[in-house]
């Protein structure tokens, strides 16, 4: 599956970091960062391939601007 982060739209609330710190951290620019992700050059979104969603579903559910997605 793939975790997708529309980072340009991030408001830096930190909900993803609080609920899933093994995958997320706050970057120096005040926005969250999906650890180990790579930029999709077409969409400019950050993407991470992973076998299980784990706590990332909590990050999806907790994001107030709905910019974190899981594709199965």
ChimeraX attribute file (.defattr): number of C-alpha atoms within 10 A of each C-alpha:
attribute: neighborCount
match mode: 1-to-1
recipient: residues
	/A:1	12
	/A:2	16
	/A:3	22
	/A:4	22
	/A:5	24
	/A:6	17
	/A:7	18
	/A:8	12
	/A:9	13
	/A:10	19
	/A:11	14
	/A:12	17
	/A:13	16
	/A:14	21
	/A:15	18
	/A:16	27
	/A:17	19
	/A:18	15
	/A:19	19
	/A:20	18
	/A:21	17
	/A:22	13
	/A:23	19
	/A:24	20
	/A:25	18
	/A:26	18
	/A:27	11
	/A:28	8
	/A:29	8
	/A:30	13
	/A:31	16
	/A:32	22
	/A:33	22
	/A:34	24
	/A:35	15
	/A:36	11
	/A:37	17
	/A:38	14
	/A:39	15
	/A:40	12
	/A:41	8
	/A:42	6
	/A:43	9
	/A:44	13
	/A:45	18
	/A:46	21
	/A:47	22
	/A:48	18
	/A:49	15
	/A:50	11
	/A:51	8
	/A:52	12
	/A:53	16
	/A:54	12
	/A:55	14
	/A:56	23
	/A:57	17
	/A:58	15
	/A:59	25
	/A:60	22
	/A:61	14
	/A:62	17
	/A:63	19
	/A:64	14
	/A:65	12
	/A:66	14
	/A:67	17
	/A:68	25
	/A:69	18
	/A:70	16
	/A:71	9
	/A:72	10
